Structures are given as C-alpha cells and as structure tokens.
Amino acid sequence: MKNIVKYIAIAFSASALFGSCVSLDTVPSNQFASSTVWQSPILARAAVNGVYNDLYRGFYDSGNDNRSTPLDTYSSVMDIDKNWRSSCVVTQGSMTSSHGTVSDRYRMYYEIVFRANDVINNIDSVEEMDAKEKGRLKAEATFLRAYAYYNLNMFFRGVPIYTENVGTDDAKLTRSTEAQVWDQVISDLTACINEPNLPNKTNDGKVSKGAAYAYRGIAYQNIGDWAKALADFEAIGNLGYKLYSPSNGAAGNDDFFKMLRPENEGCDEHIFKVNCITQSGQGNPRSIHYGNRVTGGSAWNNFLPNPGYVERFENADGSQFDWEEYCPGYKDLTTEQRIVFFLRDGLKDGTTGRWGTNDATKWDIGRYNNMVAYCEDGGTAMENYYLNDGNEARIRRAYENRDPRLEMSIITPYAEYYGNAAGVGNHTWVLRWPYILDTGEPYDIRTDCPWAFYYLWRKYVTEGDECTTRWVYDQDIILMRYAEILLRRAECLNELGRTSEAMQYVDMVRARAGHIKLSDPGYKGSDVSTQEGMREKIRNEFYCELGGEDSMYFNELRWGTWYDLKFKNYTQYAHDTRVGSNGLMEIWGKIYYSNTPVSALEGNHGAWPIPQKEREMNPDLTQNPGWTD
C-alpha cells in the first residue's frame, strides 16, 4: 500500500448522483464508461483504491483547512494557534449550517459512502476476477462505508442511509435516526467479520477483521452495549495484534515514542491507518501542522497542546501532578505572575536578545531584557521566586518526574528537540523562554508565535532531515492501534462491574511506556478499587496514551464531557491552580483567547447542523435541534 496507485478517475455507475442533492462534486475529468470499469479487474481494483484515497483527503486537502483540522483540536487536548483561530468555527462561536467546515465534513464522508456503494454493488460482475478477491474487496469497501457512517453519526447524529446506487431524482432520503445509523454500521462491520476472505490482520493499511471488530466494538460502546463491545475487543486479542514493546517495558525505554515512528509503521500494534508516502500531496500533514519553525526546514505549529491536557500526566509514582510540589508558592501567585518559574537562567544579569511584546506585530530587537521586565504583574516582587542560576533545572524537575509518555509526546520547557531549520540544517534546539535566537547560539526553538510560550508536539513531528520538504513526510496516520483496544476493553469491563479485571489491561498500556502499574505496591495515585475511581483513571489513560491522535474528540462526545471541558472553567481537579476559561494559553495559564460556546452544541451530544445546502436540495432533511439555516 505504500506504493498504492493513486485514485484513477473513474465514472462509477452512481456518477449521476455526484453533484445531486448530496452536493458531491466528484465527477472525474477523465472518465471511463461504467461498463468498462466493471469488466476490468485492474480498474475495479483501482476503484477500491479510490475509496481508500478519500480517507487521506480527510487529513489533507490542498487549500481546504476544514478537512485538515485534526479532530483533537475540537477536544480539550489541544487548541489552534492564535494566528489561525478563526478557522476553527466549532470552538470560536461562528459555526453555522452554511459554513464550509460543516458541509465539507458531510460531503467528504458521503463521497466515501457512494464510492463504496458502487464497489459493493458492482464488483461481483467483474468476470476475470476470482470469487475470493471479489469477497475481500467487497468487504474492504463495506468497512469503509461503515467507517464513513460512523463518522457521520458522531458529527450529525442521524443521517440518510444509502446502500444502493441511486440517481439524482432518488437521492432524497430522509434522515435515519442515530440508532438506525448505528445499526447500519454494525450490520456492515458484521458482514466484514463474516467474510472468509478478509484477512484477520494486515500491516499495510488495508482493512482487516481486526479493524472491523474494533469499530463494531466502538459502535456498541456508543449505544451502551458493553457486553457486545467487550466481546469484540477480546476477539482482536486473538488475531495477532499486540503492543509494540521490544524492550518489554524496561525502565527508560522509548517504545511508546518509536511505535509511532515511520520505521515501525507496520508493527503489530497498528490496526488501521492511512498510508502516506514521500510525494507532494500524499505525505503526512501532521508533521507540518504539529511541528515548529525548526522542524523540516520550517513547520507551522498550528495546533498546540493545552496545558490542562499536559497536567493530566501523573507523577512517576502515579500521584496526581501538582505545581506546588515543584514550584513552592505557585498557587499564591496570579496566572500572569507564574511566568517567573518558566524564565531562563541569567535574566537578573540582563540578556541581549529579542523581546516579544503582548502585541504580536511589534518587535524590539536587542532590547535589554531582565527578569523584572518579563513579570507583567508583580515586577520586583517576583525576585524572591526567581532562581538566576537554577530556574531552568527547577522547572525541568516538574516534567522529568512524570509519566514517561509526557516527554515522548510533548516538547516541554527546556527539553531538547533534534530538528532541521533552513540555513542551519540538523541541530539540537531547546524550548526556552524568552526566545532569543534559533539560527545560532543559544539555539532556542522558534515557533510561529515567538511572543508566547506554548507546549509543542513531539508526536508525529519529524526529526533531523527526515523531511525537509513540506507535505511529503511518509509517516502513516494511525487511526486505530492495539493500545486503544486494551483501554476500551478495560472500560467495558469496568462498566460491567468487573472493575478488578479491568486493571490488568490498563497496566499493560502503562507498563509498555515504563510507567508505574496500578497494581504496583508503590503506586500512590487515586483509588481505583471502585467503579467510579477506575472510570476516571481509564479515561485519563485515554488522554495520556492517545492525545493528538484524533481519538479524544469522539470519546469526549461519547462520555458527555466534551462541552464542559472545551468551553467552561477548569474543573478537572480539586487542586487546579489555573484561572479562567479553557482556550489557547501559555504554559502557566495566561489566556490568549477563550473558546466561545455555541449553545446548540451543548445538547444532543454536540451534534453539528445538517448543511444548509443539503437541506435546500432535499427539503425532507430535518435540522438538528438548536440550529437554523
């Protein structure tokens, strides 16, 4: 699949539908007659590859930021850079039924549905293809249709169900209910599981029974059928999938980090993924969106880890992280004053460099900088908290004594990052504040917004000269991996009242990263002997294991926690020392912007509006509660 043939423009038998009431603009410019497609095994295989190709378009579509915005941007995991915030209408209060973000998501998944339908309903007519291959390809298309309906249901909570090829005049079905769409997803995935020619396990990005079990189990979770979901997740454990852990959980291992690297993208942990190659328009876009200005020549850091997400990572002994433990006096300071703990060493002596003011458009080059100047609220009173020779070491302890997945997922203050910058080449940079220079000593990491100090992603970000041309990084986009299945398995067991059994699967995930097990006698974290205590712990594990991988938005919707976490004041932990609403913040909690809620998203599981254009062309499509056209 790394050398998968790009989608060959084919006129499917349902091409009359493309451009009809579902507003799909998918008519290819170079068309083959439908009868020709289904008489040729080569073209039929290309048609299936075309359905796969639409998956990639959900992560990168040239000139279309609506599709390439990671789903976790909508979750509490991360926020969008201040320079790009207006493009995230879901969290900025500007979402409407006519916005491109809404229509593009709707259209994208229906493109998959209709292309999959054409394969499902026609591939049996390919005479020069054996029955086994037909069965496998039909199952692949059926899975992809189920995957599309799964996403549509999570966004819109009930959509029209099309399983046959229909023409323009017939593509005007009313919305099926949310429950009916889940039934369709389950039915399709059951057909995949029952297809004898679909392999149990694949490593090349193609559909497997393991992927079908995974998403059917998730569908069962969404309808609250924990027993059936558990059975599906258990079945995956018998198909050959396992955690990537060559070190077997040895202390100090970096298996978690390496598991997501390109050299291990075919490992036994990866269940379903989107293939990327080193070719413009077919590479992994996360590296440029997640990276920084010393990544791959110069990336953008559009999407930034939220401080609340980072604080979910426990201490090494499993206890809850608390700033006061590492920076005494932290809780007594205002949010703005807490900057003093994050300043680089030597500022009492004065440092010549760049001073970024609150106004991002202004720069004073060579301004005399000192510790007091950076303490916007408190001035000289902050001197008692600042260590001129040791401030950096003190703050490092707050990150080094943590769940190892933190440092393997996030570039934290004063941590090193091996990158590549134009004019410099490969080098090691450090995330320091205030930023001074990246093209020479002291080699500070530069971001798209060097007037502010943010956490940065390490996950999915290239190192050195792995990629020096934008958009061509060949690291596959992992959509489902076995660690997530283990956590879902633990969740099902706990919801079924089998709390003690759930612990072993959480421990497997923690141990792989070298983090303390819940069953370890030295574990000092929260009580996990009760169902509620274990539920909180399992959910936190989802964040620490999967943050930034596009799993958490749908999980927060499923748990009913999304609206509060994304839009309301921080309430995760009783000891929380930050103030203000969620949104883009500097590391110490200073808010650059707050998320603006849309009242219609608060109910009905955060359902998006049905696109206005679709309702104009099909008046029988009802709108979701709270939304207007």
N, C-alpha and C positions, 0 to 999 in steps of 0.2 A: 504493500500500500504506500510505501514511501515514494514509489515511482508510479503512483496511480495516474492513469490517464485523465487529464483534465476533462471536465464535462464537455462532451461533443454535442453541439447544438442539434437537438432532435425535436421534431414536431411530434409530440405524443398524440395519441388518439383523443385525448381530452384537451387538445390545444385550443379548441373553440372556447373553452372555459377561461383560458388565461386572458384576462382583460375584461371578464364579465363582472358579475355582481360581487365577486370577492376581490376585485381590483388587482388581480395578479398580472403584472407586466412581465410575463415570462416567455413571450413568443420569441423563439430564437431567430436570428437574422439569416442563418444558413440552415434550411430545413430539409429533412429527409421525409419522404412520404411515410405515413404511419405504417402502411403495409410493408414497406421496406424494412423498417426498424424491427418488426417482429418476425421477419423472415431471416434475419441475420443474427447469429449468436454474438458476433463482435459488437454490433450496435446495441443489442439487448443488454450485454454486459456494461456497455458504456452508459446506457440508460440508468442502470442501478448505481453506477459510479456517480452519475449526476445527482442522485438523491443524496448520497454521502456529501457531495460537494456543497450542497445547500447548508449542511451543518457548519461548514467552515465560514460561510457567509454570515453566520450568526455572531462570529467573533471578529471578523474583519470584512468590511465592505468599503472599498475606496470612496471617500467623500461622504460616508454615512456614519456619523458618530452615534446615531441612535442604536445601531446594531452592535457596534463595537464596545459600547459601555459594559464593563463586567457587571454581572448581576450582584456581586457582593458590594458594589458601590451603593446599591439601594439598601443594603443591610447595615447593621451597626458596626460592621467590620472596618469599613473604610469610607472616605469621603473624597470628593473630587477637588482638585486643585482650584484655588481661588480664581485663577485665570480662565478656568473652563466651567465654572459652576453653573452658568446659565444653561448649559446643555443637558443638565440632569433635572429635567422638569418634574420627575417623580418626587424629588425631595426639596424643590425650590418653590413649590406652590403655584407653578404655572402649567400644570398638567390639565389638558382638555381633551375632549374626544376627537378633536381635529388635529392634534399635534402629531408630528411625524414619528415621535417615539412610540406612540400608541399604534398608529397604522402600520409602521414598519415591522414591529414585532408580530402583529396579527398576520400581515401578509407573508412574512418570512416563513412562519410555521405552516401556513396553508400551501405555500409553494412545495414544501416537503410532502404534505398530505397528498396533493394532486399528482405530483410526480411519482410518489409511492403507489398510489392507486393505479396509475397507468401500468406500472410494472406488475402489480398483483393481478390485474385483470387481463393482462395480455401475454405474459411470458410463457404460459402453457402452449401458446400457438407457435412457438419457435421450434420448427421441425428438426433442425440439426443440432439440438441441444438435448443431452440426456436428462432423464427424469430426476436424477439426483441433483444435478446442478440447478435445474428449474426449482426444485424444492428448496434448496439452500437460498437461492437468490430471492425467491418469493418471501421466504422467512425474513431475510435481511430487510426487504422493503416493508414488510409488515411491522417489524420492530421500529423502523424509522418513522412510520406513520404513528405508531403508539407513542414514540418519543415526542413527536410534534404535538399530538393531542394532550399529552401530559403537560407540556409547557403551556399550551393554550389554556388549559384548565386552571393552571396555577395563576396565570395572569388575569383571565377573564371570567372564570368560574361559570362555565357553561357556554358552549358554542355549538353551531351547527355541525352535525356529523355527516361527512361524505365518505362513503366507502366504494362508490361506483363511479365510473366515468360519466359525467353529465355535461350537457351542452349549456349554452348561455341561458336559454329560457328556463332550464330546470334547476339552475344553481341558486335557488332561492328558498332554501330550507329555513325553518325557524330554529331558534336556539334549542338545543337539548339541555337538560338540566345538568348541573355539576355532577350529580350522582350517575346520570346516564353516560356522561363522558368518561367517568372513571370505569364504568362497566365496559365501555368500548376499549379503553386502554388495557384493562385486564384480559379481555377477550383476545385482543391482538397478541399480547405477550404470551398468553396460554397457547395460542396457535404456534408461536415460535418455539416454545418449550417442547411442544409435541411433535415438531418436525424432526424426523430422524436424521436428516442430512445437515442440520445445523450443528456445527461443532460445539462441544461443551465449553471450550476455551480457545481464545485466539490471542495472539500477541501483536497483530499487525493493524489494529484499528477497526477490523471488520466485526460485525455483530456475532455474538456467541450466545449460547444458552445462559451462560453466566450473566451476561448483560440483561437478558430477558428476565431472569429471576430477580435481578437487582431492582429493576424498575417496576416489576409487578409487585415486589415487596413494598416498595415506596408507595405505590398506588394503594395497597392495602393499609399502610400506615395512615394515609390521608383520609381514609374512610373509617379509621379506628378499629380495623380488624387485626388486632395484634397477633393472634394465633396464626393466621394465614401468612402474615408478613414474616413472622419468625420462621415458619417452615421454609419460606423461600430463601431467607438469608442463610439458614442452616444448609440448604441444598447447595449453595455456592461453595461452601467449605469442602464439598466432596468433588469439586470439578477441577482441582489442581491449582486454584488461586491461593496465594499466601503472601504474607508481609515480606517486603524486601528487607532482609536483615542479615547480610553476610557476616556481620560481627556478632550476631546472636545477642544483641543488647549490651555489649561490653561498655563499661564506663568510658565516657569521652568519645563514643562513636558518632559518626555523622551519616549514618544510614538514612535517616529521615531526609536530610538535605540531598544526598546522592540519588535517592529514589526518584526525584523529580528532574534530574539532570538528563540531557539528551542521550548520554551513553547508556542509560538504563531504562529508556522509554519502552523497551519490550519486555520488561521484567514481569514476573508472575503476579505482582500486586495490581497491575493496571488492567481493569476490566473493560472499560470503554473509553475511547479517546478520539480526538480529531487529529488527523495526520497533518503535519506541517513539513515543508521542505525548504531548502535554501534557494528560493526563487521569489522574486518580487511578486507580491500579491498572493503568495501561498505560504508565507512564513508565519511564525507565532507573533501576534501583535502585542502580547502581554509584556514582552521584554521592553519595548519602547514606551509603553504606557506605564509600566511599573518601575522602569529604570530611572536613572538620574542623569545629569549632564556629563558625567564621566562614565557612562555606560554606552558601549557600542558606538563610540565616536561622539554621540550626544543624544541621549534619550530625553524623555519629557516629564517623568513623574506626575502624570495626570491624576493618578489615583493613589491616595495616601492612607496608611493605616491610622485608624482612630485611636487616640490614647486610651480610651475606655476598653477597646479590644486588647491593646497591649497589656493593660493591667489585669487582664484575665489570666495571664500566665502565672502560675504559682511559684512560690519559692522552691528551692531544691528539695526541701523536706516535705513538700505537699501543703504547707501552710499558705494562707492567703497573703498575697503581696500587700505591703503597706509602706508607703513612702516614709512614714515617720521612723520606721525601723532603720532606714539607711540615711535619712536626712533629718536629724532631730530639729524640731521647730517648724517643719514643713506645714503642719496643719494650722499653725498660728499665723501664717502669712497669707496675704491675699493671693489670688491667682497670678496677678501681674508680678508680685514680689518673688514668687517661687523661681523665677528665671535665675536668681542668684546661684542656685545649686547646679545649674547647667552651663555656666560660663567656663570658658577655657582658662587654663592657668595663666598667671603672669599679668593679668589686667590691672593690678594695682600699680605695676611699673609703667603702664602705658604701652600700647601696641599700635604701630602704624599699619593701617590696613583699610578695608572697606567698611563703611558704616551704612547699614541699611536702615533707613528711617521707616516709620509706620506707613508713610506714603511710598508705595512700591515703585512709583515713577521717578523718585528722586534718589540721587546717589551723591555722596560726598567722598571723593577718592582721597585717601591719605589723611583723613581726619584723625586727630589724636583721640584714641579710644581708651577708656578706663572702665573699671568695674562699676563705678557710680553711674556713669553715663548710660549703662545698659539697664539699670534698675529704674524703670519708669516711675515706680511708685515706692518711695522709701529712701532713695538717694543714699546718703552716707550711713543711714541707719542699717543698711544691709551689710555693711562691712563685717559685722560680727558673724555673719553666716557664710561669708566667702573665705575659701582657702586659696591663697595666692599660689601656693605650691602644694597641690593635693586635691583641688576641686574636681579635676578630671578623674582621678583614681577613686574618689569617693562615689561619684555617680556611676562609675563602671561597676562597682560592687552591687549596685541595685539591679544590674542586668545579668551579671555573671553568676549570681547565686539563684538561678531561676530554672524553670522547666527548660531543658536544652532546646526545645523546639522554638523558643523565642528568638535566640540568636541565629538559628538556622532559617528563620522565616523573615526576620526584620533586621535592618541595619539600625542599630541603636546608638545613642550618643557615645562618641569616642571609640566606636568599633571600627575595624578596618574593612575595607572593601577593595578587592582587586578588580579594577576596571580598565577602560580604554577611552582616552579622550583625544580628540583631534589636536594634532600638533604635539602631543605628548606620547601617545602610544600606550602600551601596557604599563600599569603602575599601581601602587597601593595608595589609596586615599583614605582619609579618616573623616568621620562625620563630627565636625566641631562647630562650636558657636561662641562668638560670632564668626561667620565665614570671612576668610581673608583672601585666599588665592588658591586656584586649582591647577594652574599651568606651571607652577614651580613651588618651592618651599612656601608654606608648610604642607601643600597638597591637601587642602580641605575638599571634601565632596561639595560640588556645586549642584544646585538644584535649579529648577525653572523659576523658583521664587526665593532667591538667596537673602531676602529681607526677613525671612521667617525660618523657624527651626522645627522641622517635622520629622516624624519617623518615616523611614523609607523601606520599600520592599526589597528583600533578598530573594524570595521565592520567584521563580520564573524570570529572573534577571540574569543576563549573560555576564560572564566574567572574562577579563582579558580581551583577546581578539577573537573570541568565539563568533562574534558577529560584529562587523564594522559597517555593514550596510543595513539601513533601516528596513524592517518588514521581512527580512529573509532568515530569521533565526529558525532553525529546524526542530526545536524542541516541541514535541507534541503537546496538545492541550488535553490534559487528563480530565475526563468528565466523571468517571467513577473508578474508585480503587478499593482494594480489599479492606483497608483500614476503616473506611467509612462503613462497609458492610458489618465489620465487627462491632462498631459503635451502635449501629442500628439494631444489631442482634441483641446487644446489651439493653438497649432502650425497650425493645419488645419484651424481653424477659422481665424487666423491672415493672413495666406497665401491667404485666400479667400477674404481678405479685411475687415473682420469683427473684427477689432482689439479690439474695446471696449468690445466685447463679450468674447474675449479670456482671459481677465484679471481675471474673476471670477474663472476659473479653475486653473490658476497659484496661485491665492490667497488661494484656498483650500489646495494645497500642502504645501505652505509656512506656513499657519496657523496651520496645524497639528503639525508642528515642533516647534511652538511657535515663528516663525519669523514674522516680520512686513509684513503686506499685502501691495501690490502695491496700493491699494485703500485707505490705511490709510492716514489721513491728515498729520501724522508725517513722512511719507515716504520721504526720502531725496536722493533716488537713481536716476539713469538715467531716462530720459524722455521715457515713454512707450506709449505716445499718438500717435506715428507714427508707421507704419508697420515695418520699419527698427529697430526702438528702441525696439519694442515689440519682434521682431525676436531675437535680441541679448539677451534680458532678458530671453526669453523662453529657448534658447539654454544653457544659463548659469544655469538655473534651472535644466536642464537635468544633468549637471555635479554635482551640489551640492546634488541632490536627489539620483542619480543613480551611481555615481562614484564607481568603484570597483566591480560592479555587472554585468560586461560583456555586457553592452548596448552601451557604448560610441564609441567603435571602428567602429561598423557598422553605428552609427549616424554620426561620422565624415566623413566616406566614403560617406554617403548619402548627407551630406551638402557640400562636396567638400572642406573641411577644413583640412583633415587628414594630407596630405603630408606637408603642411606648418607648422602645429602645431607640428608635430613629428620631423621634420628634419631641420627646418630653425630657424633663430634667433627669440627671443621672440618679438612678435608684438601684443600681446593681448590688451594691454592697453597703452595709451599715457604716463602714469606716471611710466611705468615699470622701475624698478631700477636695474634689473639684467643685466648681460652682458653674451655674449657667446651663443652657440647653446643649443638647448634642449638636454636632456640626463640625466644621473644619477648625481644628485647634492646634496651636503649638503644643509641644510635648508637655509643658507644665500646665496646660489647660486654658491658656489665653485663646479666646474665640475670635476667629477671623470672619466667620459667618455662621449663623444658626440655620438649621433646616426649617423650612416653612411647611407646615402641615396642610394637606388638602383634606377637608373634613370628610369627603366622600370615601377616602381610603381607610377611614378608621373602622368602619364596619365591613361586613361581608368579606372577611379575610383579605382586606386590602385589594379588592377587585378593581382592575383597570376598567375604563369605559370602553364600550364597543365603539370602534372607529366611526366617526360621523359619515365618512364616505361610504362605508359598507351599509349603513342604515338608509342612506339616500337611495342606494341602488337596490336594497332589499328592505322595504318598509316593515316586513314581518320580523325583523330583528329587534327585539326589545332592548332597552338600555338598562344598565346596572343601576341599582338604587343610588341616588345622590348625584348622578351625573346628568348633564343636559347637553344637547347638541348645539 
